[in-house]
Amino acid sequence: MPTEPDSRPHGPHASDPTVATAARVYDYMLGGTHNYPVDRAAGAQTLRSFPLATLVARYNREFLQRAVRFLTGAGVRQFLDLGSGIPTAGNVHEIAQADAPGSRVVYVDYEEDAVAFGREILAGDADTRVLHADLREPDAVLDSPEVSGLLDFGKPVAVLMVSVLHFVTDDAEALEVVRRYTSRLVPGSYFALSHLAPPENSDRSLALQRETNKVYNSSVAENLAIRSRAQVREFFGDAELVPPGLVLLPDWRPEDPSYLPDDEDASRQMGVAGVGRIV
Ligand SMILES: C[S@@+](CC[C@H](N)C(=O)[O-])C[C@H]1O[C@@H](n2cnc3c(N)ncnc32)[C@H](O)[C@@H]1O
């Protein structure tokens, strides 16, 4: 599948309130307040092309939260959240530490505002760090004092790449980046991922996704890449997919006993998610 060239140079970025960013547009979609007029304009433009984008963002965020609850239930006490975004209610550390006090979390984002808001919220939490870095530079991330000083890679760690790999638009680079992180994990570690991936058997939803991407890519600093579900599956490599496997976002271990998959819900079809166990 053709992908767009990366629009952003590698490395952590300084805040520029005149350019919309993925972090702030996502915050806007989730109803957050850490965004500028330029982000709201880009978000509104995206919503005109795909009005259900806010629901996709919510489904994604809820997957992240269920995945963290699953992981603490599986005994994981260390989390590396890559492309963590602007902290909003129900962050990884809040869920992990509520379920398993003492859980350690390192948040990583290359967007200065996301990092600044994160540091503000987390000041005084000795078990949590925020790293301003580009996840496409795995060695710099893994060897940073924030990560190596808090997380012990001799024990299980959960690496989270939730709604972020579609911003690494080069397919080979995205696979290599994931491999570089997962190759540092001991057995019993986990890798959780969600990714935009419209259904391949529906021309309508592919066209819709392409149109939405065009709008998004023309107004936001990052470009989004569309990937097939088979391509997303490849990110898991040899990891063992936790049941129910790689599935639509809201279908991954729903906690609401009354949840019923709705095939008419176009937002539900737009992204997939899964958790892999390193064996
Ligand atoms: C859509 S948000 C997802 C936030 C969070 N993971 C979630 O799912 O709720 C994507 C985040 O990834 C960050 N991001 C994108 N590319 C990145 C990169 N190369 N390195 C670090 N962060 C990146 C953006 O700044 C943004 O905050």
PDBQT file of the ligand as one rigid body, heavy atoms in Angstrom, charges set to zero:
ROOT
HETATM    1  C1  LIG A 301      -3.409  10.210  18.356  1.00  0.00    +0.000 C 
HETATM    2  S1  LIG A 301      -2.306  10.591  19.668  1.00  0.00    +0.000 S 
HETATM    3  C2  LIG A 301      -2.427   9.122  20.668  1.00  0.00    +0.000 C 
HETATM    4  C3  LIG A 301      -2.230   9.356  22.145  1.00  0.00    +0.000 C 
HETATM    5  C4  LIG A 301      -2.358   8.104  23.021  1.00  0.00    +0.000 C 
HETATM    6  N1  LIG A 301      -1.379   7.100  22.645  1.00  0.00    +0.000 N 
HETATM    7  C5  LIG A 301      -3.737   7.495  22.925  1.00  0.00    +0.000 C 
HETATM    8  O1  LIG A 301      -3.902   6.562  22.138  1.00  0.00    +0.000 OA
HETATM    9  O2  LIG A 301      -4.660   7.963  23.605  1.00  0.00    +0.000 OA
HETATM   10  C6  LIG A 301      -0.709  10.356  18.887  1.00  0.00    +0.000 C 
HETATM   11  C7  LIG A 301       0.451  10.932  19.689  1.00  0.00    +0.000 C 
HETATM   12  O3  LIG A 301       1.665  10.401  19.147  1.00  0.00    +0.000 OA
HETATM   13  C8  LIG A 301       2.634  11.437  19.130  1.00  0.00    +0.000 C 
HETATM   14  N2  LIG A 301       3.640  11.086  18.118  1.00  0.00    +0.000 N 
HETATM   15  C9  LIG A 301       3.467  10.943  16.779  1.00  0.00    +0.000 A 
HETATM   16  N3  LIG A 301       4.628  10.597  16.203  1.00  0.00    +0.000 NA
HETATM   17  C10 LIG A 301       5.553  10.515  17.202  1.00  0.00    +0.000 A 
HETATM   18  C11 LIG A 301       6.945  10.207  17.239  1.00  0.00    +0.000 A 
HETATM   19  N4  LIG A 301       7.615   9.922  16.126  1.00  0.00    +0.000 N 
HETATM   20  N5  LIG A 301       7.572  10.210  18.435  1.00  0.00    +0.000 NA
HETATM   21  C12 LIG A 301       6.901  10.514  19.591  1.00  0.00    +0.000 A 
HETATM   22  N6  LIG A 301       5.591  10.824  19.606  1.00  0.00    +0.000 NA
HETATM   23  C13 LIG A 301       4.914  10.830  18.438  1.00  0.00    +0.000 A 
HETATM   24  C14 LIG A 301       1.845  12.698  18.820  1.00  0.00    +0.000 C 
HETATM   25  O4  LIG A 301       2.544  13.859  19.240  1.00  0.00    +0.000 OA
HETATM   26  C15 LIG A 301       0.570  12.451  19.611  1.00  0.00    +0.000 C 
HETATM   27  O5  LIG A 301       0.677  12.959  20.907  1.00  0.00    +0.000 OA
ENDROOT
TORSDOF 0
